[in-house]
C-alpha cells in the first residue's frame, strides 16, 4: 500500500468515481458542492466527494481529468473546523500520513505554485457549500475509518509467538532436554570451573 | 482488549492525545473503539505556536495507529483496576 494522497482519474462514463467493486469496495456517501484545499495551496472549487469503504475521492466537476484520492489507512485524523482563526470557513480538516520526511518541502514548485508531489501533502480541507453537512461528513469518515484498521492489527490481538506445530514440538523437546540435563549441566559447570582454576594455576606456576 | 476497556471507563474525561508526528491534542474523550481510534470533543491543540492552523476544532477523530501517548487525568488512573487487568491479561484472559 502506498501512503498519502494520489491522483485519481478512474471515472465511469457518466463521470462518477469508478470504484474497485470487484475487491469489495463499496460507496458509502456522495456529496456534491465540495471545495478542496491542500496545505496552503489555493482552494479548488466545484468538486464532488465520494466516500467509499476504502478511500476518499474528490473529483472536479469542471476538469474531467482532475481528481484526488487518499486511503483511509493514510488518514491520521479528521476534525470539524469551525473556528475562523483556524480557517476562514467551516471545513473538515484531514491530516494525511505520508512516507516523506517531516521537513521535506520540495513538493512546492514556487514558480508555478503547482503541486509537484501529491504524496507529500499532509493536510487537506474539505469545504462543503452547506456547512450543516459537516456533521454527516465527519460521521461517515469515522465509520469508514473503523472499517480500515491497520492490516497487521489482527482482530482479537492475541499474539502468542508460535508459528507452526513443529516449533511447539521443538520447544517442548528443548524444555525436556533442559530439565533432564540440568543436574548434569551444573555438575559439568563445576568441573569446568575446577579445570579452569587448574589451568590458571598451571599458567601461573610457569617460570 | 485491556486498553480498550480501560479507555472506555475514561469517556467524558479530559485527556491529551499525543500523536507520533508530535501533535498533541487535548479534549474530552467522547469514545474509543477496539482499534483504539479516539474521538475527542471540544479539542484544542496543546502546542499552538507549532500548529497555529489547528487552533481549535470542534470534534476530532484520531486513528489509533498514529497515537503515541494518551495522557490521563491523575484521578482517572485507578491503579488497582490496572493491576488486576494486567494480571488477567498475562494469564491469557
Interface residues (C-beta under 8 A of the other chain):
Chain A: X75 X76 X77 X78 X79 X80 X81 X82 X83 X85 X86 X87 X93 X95 X97 X102 X123 X138 X141 X142 X145 X146 X149 X150 X153 X155 X157
Chain B: X1 X19 X21 X23 X25 X33 X34 X35 X37 X39 X43 X53 X54 X55 X56 X57 X58 X59 X60 X61 X62 X63 X64 X65 X66
